Amino acid sequence: MSSLENELKKLIIESLDLEDIGVDDIDSHEALFNEGLGLDSIDALELGLAIRKKYNIRIDSEKDDVVKIFASVAALAEFIDSEQRAA
């Protein structure tokens, strides 16, 4: 597991106040929404803001691939990594 994935798991837990979940409880490839971690659209907004604040990366909710970006911790890490390399 990458350190970025671990950072994102901590960010998800802290920014969404997930008190009963630890970093080890989140599978990097598990879905973040619906049947996976169970996040909703409000959580997506909060997480998007937290990512913007921490990594200075804006995830445009109008993009066609936003669902793919938020699919899992691994997908988020891949997106952030590619954006940081492009900057």
ChimeraX commands (.cxc) that place a marker at each C-alpha (Angstrom):
marker #1 position 0.00,0.00,0.00 radius 0.5
marker #1 position 1.35,3.41,-0.92 radius 0.5
marker #1 position 1.89,6.18,1.60 radius 0.5
marker #1 position -0.47,8.37,-0.43 radius 0.5
marker #1 position -3.23,5.77,-0.03 radius 0.5
marker #1 position -2.59,5.74,3.72 radius 0.5
marker #1 position -2.72,9.55,3.82 radius 0.5
marker #1 position -6.01,9.50,1.92 radius 0.5
marker #1 position -7.51,6.94,4.29 radius 0.5
marker #1 position -6.58,9.16,7.24 radius 0.5
marker #1 position -7.99,12.18,5.41 radius 0.5
marker #1 position -11.27,10.35,4.74 radius 0.5
marker #1 position -11.59,9.29,8.38 radius 0.5
marker #1 position -10.73,12.74,9.75 radius 0.5
marker #1 position -12.64,14.92,7.29 radius 0.5
marker #1 position -15.80,12.79,7.45 radius 0.5
marker #1 position -15.62,12.09,11.21 radius 0.5
marker #1 position -15.73,8.31,10.74 radius 0.5
marker #1 position -15.20,7.45,14.40 radius 0.5
marker #1 position -15.59,3.67,14.25 radius 0.5
marker #1 position -13.27,3.12,11.28 radius 0.5
marker #1 position -9.49,2.84,11.23 radius 0.5
marker #1 position -7.02,3.02,8.36 radius 0.5
marker #1 position -6.74,-0.77,8.30 radius 0.5
marker #1 position -10.52,-1.10,7.95 radius 0.5
marker #1 position -10.50,0.60,4.55 radius 0.5
marker #1 position -9.49,-1.54,1.59 radius 0.5
marker #1 position -7.72,0.61,-1.02 radius 0.5
marker #1 position -9.70,-1.03,-3.82 radius 0.5
marker #1 position -13.08,-1.08,-2.07 radius 0.5
marker #1 position -15.79,1.20,-3.42 radius 0.5
marker #1 position -16.09,4.43,-1.46 radius 0.5
marker #1 position -19.79,4.85,-2.18 radius 0.5
marker #1 position -22.90,2.69,-1.90 radius 0.5
marker #1 position -22.07,-0.94,-1.14 radius 0.5
marker #1 position -18.45,-0.21,-0.22 radius 0.5
marker #1 position -17.60,2.29,2.49 radius 0.5
marker #1 position -21.10,3.74,2.17 radius 0.5
marker #1 position -20.26,7.37,1.52 radius 0.5
marker #1 position -22.83,9.69,-0.07 radius 0.5
marker #1 position -22.79,12.83,-2.24 radius 0.5
marker #1 position -22.35,15.16,0.74 radius 0.5
marker #1 position -19.33,13.09,1.81 radius 0.5
marker #1 position -17.95,13.45,-1.73 radius 0.5
marker #1 position -18.19,17.24,-1.48 radius 0.5
marker #1 position -16.48,17.30,1.91 radius 0.5
marker #1 position -13.78,14.91,0.74 radius 0.5
marker #1 position -13.23,16.96,-2.41 radius 0.5
marker #1 position -12.73,20.07,-0.29 radius 0.5
marker #1 position -10.33,18.26,2.03 radius 0.5
marker #1 position -8.30,17.02,-0.95 radius 0.5
marker #1 position -8.22,20.52,-2.41 radius 0.5
marker #1 position -7.02,21.93,0.91 radius 0.5
marker #1 position -4.36,19.29,1.56 radius 0.5
marker #1 position -3.04,18.66,-1.96 radius 0.5
marker #1 position -4.07,21.87,-3.75 radius 0.5
marker #1 position -5.86,19.76,-6.35 radius 0.5
marker #1 position -9.36,20.58,-7.50 radius 0.5
marker #1 position -11.63,17.73,-8.58 radius 0.5
marker #1 position -14.17,19.17,-10.99 radius 0.5
marker #1 position -17.58,17.66,-10.26 radius 0.5
marker #1 position -18.61,18.39,-13.86 radius 0.5
marker #1 position -15.93,16.10,-15.30 radius 0.5
marker #1 position -17.12,12.87,-16.86 radius 0.5
marker #1 position -14.53,10.85,-14.96 radius 0.5
marker #1 position -15.41,12.13,-11.46 radius 0.5
marker #1 position -17.13,8.82,-10.64 radius 0.5
marker #1 position -14.00,6.96,-11.68 radius 0.5
marker #1 position -11.79,9.30,-9.60 radius 0.5
marker #1 position -13.88,8.70,-6.47 radius 0.5
marker #1 position -14.28,4.96,-7.13 radius 0.5
marker #1 position -11.78,3.91,-4.45 radius 0.5
marker #1 position -8.84,5.10,-2.37 radius 0.5
marker #1 position -6.51,3.62,-4.98 radius 0.5
marker #1 position -8.26,5.55,-7.78 radius 0.5
marker #1 position -8.07,8.79,-5.78 radius 0.5
marker #1 position -4.37,8.22,-5.09 radius 0.5
marker #1 position -3.72,7.57,-8.77 radius 0.5
marker #1 position -5.54,10.78,-9.76 radius 0.5
marker #1 position -3.73,12.91,-7.15 radius 0.5
marker #1 position -0.38,11.43,-8.13 radius 0.5
marker #1 position -0.97,12.15,-11.83 radius 0.5
marker #1 position -2.11,15.72,-11.08 radius 0.5
marker #1 position 0.97,16.37,-8.93 radius 0.5
marker #1 position 3.26,15.08,-11.66 radius 0.5
marker #1 position 1.55,17.28,-14.25 radius 0.5
marker #1 position 1.96,20.41,-12.13 radius 0.5
marker link #1:1,2 radius 0.2
marker link #1:2,3 radius 0.2
marker link #1:3,4 radius 0.2
marker link #1:4,5 radius 0.2
marker link #1:5,6 radius 0.2
marker link #1:6,7 radius 0.2
marker link #1:7,8 radius 0.2
marker link #1:8,9 radius 0.2
marker link #1:9,10 radius 0.2
marker link #1:10,11 radius 0.2
marker link #1:11,12 radius 0.2
marker link #1:12,13 radius 0.2
marker link #1:13,14 radius 0.2
marker link #1:14,15 radius 0.2
marker link #1:15,16 radius 0.2
marker link #1:16,17 radius 0.2
marker link #1:17,18 radius 0.2
marker link #1:18,19 radius 0.2
marker link #1:19,20 radius 0.2
marker link #1:20,21 radius 0.2
marker link #1:21,22 radius 0.2
marker link #1:22,23 radius 0.2
marker link #1:23,24 radius 0.2
marker link #1:24,25 radius 0.2
marker link #1:25,26 radius 0.2
marker link #1:26,27 radius 0.2
marker link #1:27,28 radius 0.2
marker link #1:28,29 radius 0.2
marker link #1:29,30 radius 0.2
marker link #1:30,31 radius 0.2
marker link #1:31,32 radius 0.2
marker link #1:32,33 radius 0.2
marker link #1:33,34 radius 0.2
marker link #1:34,35 radius 0.2
marker link #1:35,36 radius 0.2
marker link #1:36,37 radius 0.2
marker link #1:37,38 radius 0.2
marker link #1:38,39 radius 0.2
marker link #1:39,40 radius 0.2
marker link #1:40,41 radius 0.2
marker link #1:41,42 radius 0.2
marker link #1:42,43 radius 0.2
marker link #1:43,44 radius 0.2
marker link #1:44,45 radius 0.2
marker link #1:45,46 radius 0.2
marker link #1:46,47 radius 0.2
marker link #1:47,48 radius 0.2
marker link #1:48,49 radius 0.2
marker link #1:49,50 radius 0.2
marker link #1:50,51 radius 0.2
marker link #1:51,52 radius 0.2
marker link #1:52,53 radius 0.2
marker link #1:53,54 radius 0.2
marker link #1:54,55 radius 0.2
marker link #1:55,56 radius 0.2
marker link #1:56,57 radius 0.2
marker link #1:57,58 radius 0.2
marker link #1:58,59 radius 0.2
marker link #1:59,60 radius 0.2
marker link #1:60,61 radius 0.2
marker link #1:61,62 radius 0.2
marker link #1:62,63 radius 0.2
marker link #1:63,64 radius 0.2
marker link #1:64,65 radius 0.2
marker link #1:65,66 radius 0.2
marker link #1:66,67 radius 0.2
marker link #1:67,68 radius 0.2
marker link #1:68,69 radius 0.2
marker link #1:69,70 radius 0.2
marker link #1:70,71 radius 0.2
marker link #1:71,72 radius 0.2
marker link #1:72,73 radius 0.2
marker link #1:73,74 radius 0.2
marker link #1:74,75 radius 0.2
marker link #1:75,76 radius 0.2
marker link #1:76,77 radius 0.2
marker link #1:77,78 radius 0.2
marker link #1:78,79 radius 0.2
marker link #1:79,80 radius 0.2
marker link #1:80,81 radius 0.2
marker link #1:81,82 radius 0.2
marker link #1:82,83 radius 0.2
marker link #1:83,84 radius 0.2
marker link #1:84,85 radius 0.2
marker link #1:85,86 radius 0.2
marker link #1:86,87 radius 0.2
view
